[in-house]
Amino acid sequence: MTDSIQLQNNFKKLDISSTSFLSKSLKSIYQVYLANLYAQTNDKLNKKSNSLFESALKVSKNVNSPELQIWVNTQFGYYYYNFSQYQNAYPYFMEASKLLDLTKDEDIFSKSDVYKKNAFYFMNVKEFDKSEKYLLLALKYTNKKDDEYGTILNAIGHVFMNKNNINKANNYFELTKEYAIQNKDEIRYAKALGDIASINILNKQYDLAIDNLKKDIEISKKLKNARNLMYANIQLGKLYLQLDRIDDAKIILNEAKDYASQKIYLNSFEYDIYKILLEIALKNNNTNEELLCRRKLDELELELQKTDGQNVINEINWKIQQENFNFKYEAEKAKQEKTTILKNALFLISFLLIIIILVVIISYRRKIKIQNSTYDNKILSIQNDKLKSENKLNKTAQTLESYKTYLSEKNKQIVTLKNEINSISNSSATNKEKQYNELVNLLDSHLMTDESWGNFKNIFAHEQNDFVKYLSQNFPSLTESNLRTIYLLKLGLNNLEISQILGISADSVKKSKQRLKKKYENFELIFKDNDD
């Protein structure tokens, strides 16, 4: 599995300069990434993913990091949720939710993703208030230019649909469409049209609903998104049946059934399809099809009792209500105990001085612990961003355009690291020198290495063959250092961005350009449109 090898290599690079805490945390994160990779490859629950998730959860508990436990529990729960195993997902999302309620937003690792995935689960088990709360937090921490922004807007719309607030739901679906257009996210645009169609149906705007659903289906077919195509077909089939267009409904529902029947985790959708097909069979007085549908519905109902059927959802919802009650009871009990302790403390006034001294010592130690924890989480977040950028570059076709995006993300990460280095330099932290050296080492790992330069150079030579030949023929004495500057300028980077990627000053880049211009009379052609 090439992707797993690449993932392992990327984590090894990060682990080299990590502290013991960060090394263990990275191990947990690596196991989660690898577990998700196995799940995506197999497209089903599997023993390897289960084992990796269990190990990651154990590591996160051993390092005593609530922030990491939130993230791992969320990922483990979402793994089960993604394959419609709501009962199995329940304990992990409940644990994540409890920890989220006790953790400050700024301490949460990968905030947007954590809030979003928890919200999706709680929405599907009918905990709409909790889902809305998490979705609004996810939206707060998501860049508006990110495709996920539209996904979250869409989910908020569904929460309001479930709460029967149709106007708010429609507003969020329209916002989803607007941001999908801005971010050129075609599949999200298609889904928004399908959701707006559900509003059209409620308003009895049937022609408009059919038009929106057909556009949804057309885009889904073009993008080969079979799951969204299935969902849109089901919605259109229901509408056709409602309008007594029986033959049209049957054709489009059979298309949806062909896909749903291939995936066991889509049993709930297949169940919905057969319910509609049963209605059609009854309308047509077709006894054979009626018997076939009833038999299939019985089979699916047995399966759904184990996964994401209505009874399962109701049972989970009841458990959540019970958990919430117990949590509130324990909180109230703790509050009363605290009050009792405060009353008793009045009789211990003689020990006030000792208590104050102890509090000062504990507060100081806690402050140091919080500073170290905040620093470790920042480093972990920076390393995770670096890993994401490298994984994204490795997974996509390596083109100059993908390299440009990769280098742009690198520059942002370098700026963040330099700010952290300046902050540490001006701080009074007890382990200031150690943290400074760690940050410098991490900064060095973001610079363009000989290996990454070689990869970039090969891709550049492939896509800019004429330009490379032109340089070779007209400027044969150019050094590798010269070529790095020239290629990066050709890619569209400015002096500051180049200096940060190469680990030199912006003045050095400018002087390098000036020397080359003096040496070669017609060299200004190379730098055309690339000056600051």
N, C-alpha and C positions, 0 to 999 in steps of 0.2 A: 504494500500500500504506500505509494509514493508520498501522498499528502501527510501520512503519519510520520514518515521519516523526516520530511521537511519540518514538520511541527516539532519533532524531538530536537532537531538541530537548532531551531530558533530558540527553544527554551534553554538548551545547553549554553548558548551564547549569553543569555541573560543571567544564568545561574552562576557563572564564573566569578563575577564581582559582587555577589549578594551576601548579605549577612545571614546568620543561621535562621532568623525569623523569616526573612524574605525568601530564603531557599526553600523552606518548608511550605510557605504560602504559594510559591511558584509551582511546587510539586502538585499541590492541590488543584491549582488553576490548569496546569498541563493535563492532569487526569480528566478534568471536566471537558476540556477542548477535545481530547482524544475520544472520550466517551460519546460526545456529540458527533464526532466524525464517523465512528462505527455505526451510530444510529442512522445517520444520513445515508451512509453507504448501503446498509442492509434494508433501510426503509421499514424497520420494525424493531420492537423490543428485542434485546439480545443479551446473553449472559456476560459478554465482554464489557458492554456499556454498564450493565448493572454493577459489576465488580469494580469498575473504575470509579463510578459515582460513589459507591459505598466507601471506597478507600479515600476519596477526596473529602468526603464528609468527616471521616475519622481524623484525617490530618487537620482539617479546619477546627475541629474541637480540641485537638491536642495543642495547637498553637494559641488557643484561648483568644480567638479573634472573632467577636460577634459579627463584625462587618463581613468577614470572609464566610462565616457560617450562613449569613443571610443570602449571599450570592450563590453558594454551593447548594443550599436547600432549594432555592428558587430554580436553579438549573436542573436539579434532580427531579423536582416536581413537574417542571415544564416538559421534561423528557417523557414522563408518563402521560401528562395532559395531551401532548402532541399526538400520542397514539391512542387517545380516548380512554385511557385507564384512570378515570377520575378518582376512584377509591384509593388506588395506589399513590396517586399524587397528593391526596389530602393531607397526610401528616407532615409532608415537607413544606407545603404552602402554609399550613397553620403555624409551623415553627418559624418560618420566615416572617410571617405576619406579626407574630408576637415580638420577635426581635426588632422588626421595623418600628413597632410602637414604642420601643425602649431606646431607639438609636436616633441621634440627630442626623438630619439630612446630609450635612457636610461630611459626616463620617462614613456614609454608605458608599460602598464600592460599586461602580457602574450603575449609578442611580436610575437613569432613564430606562435601561433594560430591565432592572430588577422590579421597578414599579409597574412597568408595562406588563411583564409576564405574570406577576401576581394579580394584576387587575383582570387579565384575560381569564384566569382560572376562576376568580371569585364572581365574575360576570356570568360564566357558564353554569355556576352552581347557585345562581339567583341571589347572590349577596351584592346587590346593585349599589348600595350606598358605599360599601368598602371599595368596590370596583371603581366607582366614580372618583373617590378620594385619591386612589392610587394613579388613575389615569391623568388627573389634573396635575399631580406631582410629576408624573412622567413627561407630560407636555412642557412643564416648567423647565425641565432639565434637558430638553431635546432641541437641537438646532433646527430652525425653521427651514433650512435648506436641505436637511436630512430627509430621506424618503420615509423614515419612521415617524416623522411629524404628521404626515398624512394618515399613516396607519393608526396613530393614537387618536387623531381627530375623528376618524371613522368609528373607532371603538366607543368613544364618548357618545357619538350619535346613537349607537346601538343601546347603550345604557339608558338614554332618555327615551328611546322607543319602548324598551321594557318597562319604563316607569310611566308609559302612556303620555309623555310630554312630547307630542308630535312636532310642535313648532320648534322647540329646541333641537330635537333630533334632525329636523330638516336643515336647520342652520348649520349644524356640524357636518352634515353630509355635503352641503354646498361648499363649506370651507375646505372639506377634504378634496373636492373636485378642483377648487381654486389652487390649492397648494400642489396637487398632483400635476396640474398644468405647468405651474412655475418650476417644479423640480423635474419635469419631463418623466414622470413616473406613470407610464401608460397603464399598467395593470391596476394600480390604485385608482386611476381615473375610471377604469372600467368598473371596478367594484363600487365606486361612488355612484355611478349611473344606476347600477343594480339596486343600491340602497334607496336612491331617490325614487326609483320605480315603485318601491314598496310604499312610499309616501303617496305617490300618484294613485296607487290602487285604493288606499284609504280615502283619498279625495274623489274617487270614482273617475279619475282621468285615465281611462283604460288605454286609449290610443297612445297617449304620451308614455304610459308605463311600458307598453309593448315596444315602442320605439327605443326607449332607454335600455330595455333588456336585450333587444336585438343588437344594439351597439356594444353592450357589455359582452355578449356572446361573440360578436365579430372580432373584437380586440383580443379576447381570451384565446380564440382560435389562432389568430395571427401570432400571438406570443407563446402559443402552445402551453398555456396554463390550464391543464386538464381539470384541476380541482375547482377553480373559479368557474370554468365552463360548465362543470357539473352543477354547481350551485345555481348559476344563472338559468340553466335549462330547467331545473326544478321549479324555480320561481315563475318562469314563463309557462311551464306546464300547468301549474296551479291556476294561473290566470286564464289560460285557454279553457280549462275545465269550467272555471267560474263563468266564462262567457259562452259556454256550451259549444266550444270548438273542439269536439271530442277527438277527431282524427289528428288534428295538429298537436293536441296535448299528448296523445299516445306516442306519436313519433318522437317528440322532443324528450319525453320522459324515458323512453327506451334508450335514447342516446346517453342520458345521465346515468341510467342503470348500468350500462356497459362498463363505465368507469368505476362507479361506486362498488360494484361487486368484486372488483379486483383487489380492494384494500380492506382488510378486516377492521381497521380503525375507522372506516367510513360506514360502518353498519347502521348508524343512526340515520344517515342520509338515505341509505338503501331502504331502510324501514319506511321513511317518509314517502319515497318513490312508490313502493308497493301499496301503501295506503291509498295513494291517489289512483294507481292503476286498478285497485279493487273498486273504487268508486266508478271508474270508467267501465269495468266489466259488468257491474250492476246496472249501469245505465244502458249498456248494450245487451243485457240479458244473456251474457256469454258465460255459461256455467263452467266450462273448462278453465277459462282464464280466472274466474272467481275462485275456484278451488285451488288453482296454482298460487294465486296471490295470498289466500288465507294460509296455505301450508307454509309459504315462505315467510309470512309475517310471524307465524308461531315460532319458526326456527330463529328468526332474527330477535324476537322478543326474549328468548332464552339467553342469547348472546349478550343482549343489551343489559340484562340484569347483572352482568358482571362488569360492564364497562361504563357507558355514558347514557343509559336509559333514564327515563323520567323517575322511576323508583329510586335509582342510585342517586340521582341529583337531589331528590327530596330527602333521602337519608343523610346525605352529606350536609345539606342545608340545616337539618335538625341538629346534627353533630356540632356544626359551627355555632348555632344559637346556644347550645349547651356549653360549649367551650367559652363563648363570650360571657355567659352568665357566671361560670366558674371563675373566669379571669377577673370580672368585676367584683365578685364576692371576695376573692383573695386580696384584691387591691383595697377594698373597704376594710377588710380584716387587718391588713398591714397598717392602714391609716389609723385605726383605733388603737392598735398596739403602740404606734408611734406617739399617740396622744398620752397614753398611760405612762410611757417612758419619760415624756416631757414633764408630767406631773411629779413623778418620782424624783426627777432631777432637781426639783426645788429643795429637796432634803439633803442634797449633796453639794450645797453651796461652798462648803469648806474646801472642796476639791477643785474649785473653779480654776485656780491658777494652773494646777497640773493639767487639767483638761485643755485649757487654752494652749499650753505648750505642746501637748500632744496633737491638737488640731493643727497648729502651725506646722509641725513636723510632717504630719500626714498630708496636709495640703501641699507642702513643698514637694514631697515625693510624688504625689498625684500629678502635680503640674509637670514635673519632669517626665513622668510616665506618659501623660497626654501629649507632650511635645514630641517624645520619641515615637508614639503611636501615630500621630499626625504625619510626622516625617516619613515613617515606614509606609504608611498608606499612600502618600504622595509618590514615593519612589515606585511602589507597586503599580500605581495607576499609570505613571510614565512608562514603566516597562511594558505594561499591558498595551498601551497605545502603540509603542514601538513594535510589539509583536503583531498587533492587528494590521499595521501598515505593511509589515513584511509578508504576513500571510495573504493579505489582499493582493500584493504584487505577485506572489507566487501562484495564486489561484487563477488570476486573470491572464489573458494573453499578454506577454511582455512586449509592449510597444512603447514608443517614445511618449505617447499620451499617458499610458499607465505610469511610466517612470516620472513624468512631470507631476502627476498627482502624488506619487510616492515622495518625491523630493520636496513638494510643497508641504506635505504633512511632516516630513523630517524637519523642515525649517521651523514650523510651529513648535515642534517638540524641543528643538534646540533653544528657541527663545524662552520656553517654559523652564528648561534646565538652567539657563543663564540667570534667569530671575531668581530661581531657587538658590543658586550659588551665591548671588549677591545678598540674598536674604540671610543665608547661613553665615556669610562673612561678617554681617553687621549684627548677628545675634550673640547672646551670651550663653548659649547652650554648653553644657558640661562636656559633651563629646563633639564639640564643634569641628575639630580637626579631622576626626574620623568621618563625620558626615560630609565635610567638604571634599575629602579625597574620594568618597563613594560617588558623589555627584560629578566630580571631574572625570572619573573613570566611565561613568554612564554617558557623560557628554561625548567622550572620545569614541564610545561605541556607536554614536549616531553619525560620525563623520564618514565620508566616502573612503572605503578601504580599497586596496589594490584589487581585491576580488570583485567588489561591487562595481569599481571602475571598469574592470574587464568586461563584466556582463553588459554594463551600459554602453561601453564602446562598441561591442559586437552588434547590439541592437541598433545603435546609431548608424553604424556602417551599413547595415542592411537597409534601413529606411532612408538614409541620406547618402546613397551610394555616389551620386554625381558630385555632391558637395565634398565628400571625402576624397574622391579622385582629383577634384579641383585643387584641394589643399596639397595633396601629395605631389601633383605636377608643378604647382606654382610656388610652394613653400616647403621644399623637401627637408629643410633643416629644423622644422618645428619639433620641439621636445614634447614628451608626454605631459609635462606640466602645462605647456602652451595649449596642447590639444584639450586638456580638461577644461581650461577656461573658455576656449573657443566653442567646444561642444555644448557646454552649459549655457553659454550666451545664446547660441543658436536655438537651444530649447526654449528660450524666453526668460531665463532667470536674470535678475539684476545683480549688480555688484555685491550688494549686501547678502543676498541669498546664496550667491556663489561662495563668498568668503566664509559663511557659516557652514556650508556643506563640506568645504575643503579644510576648514579649521585654520584659516588665515584671516588677516584683516582686510576690510574693504579697500583700504589704501593700497594694499599689496596687489589686489586685482586691478585697480586703476593704473598703477605703475606698470604692471605687466602688459596691459593694453597699450600704454603709451610707448613702451620700449619696442613692441612689435610694430606699431604704426611708424616709428622712426626707421626701423630696419627695412620695412617693406613699403614702397610708395603707394601701392594700390590696396593696402591691407584694410583700408576703411570699409571696403565692400563687405568684409566679414562681419563687422560690427554694426552694420546698418540696422536701425530700429532697435538696437539692444542697449543703448546708453540709458543711464538713469534719468 
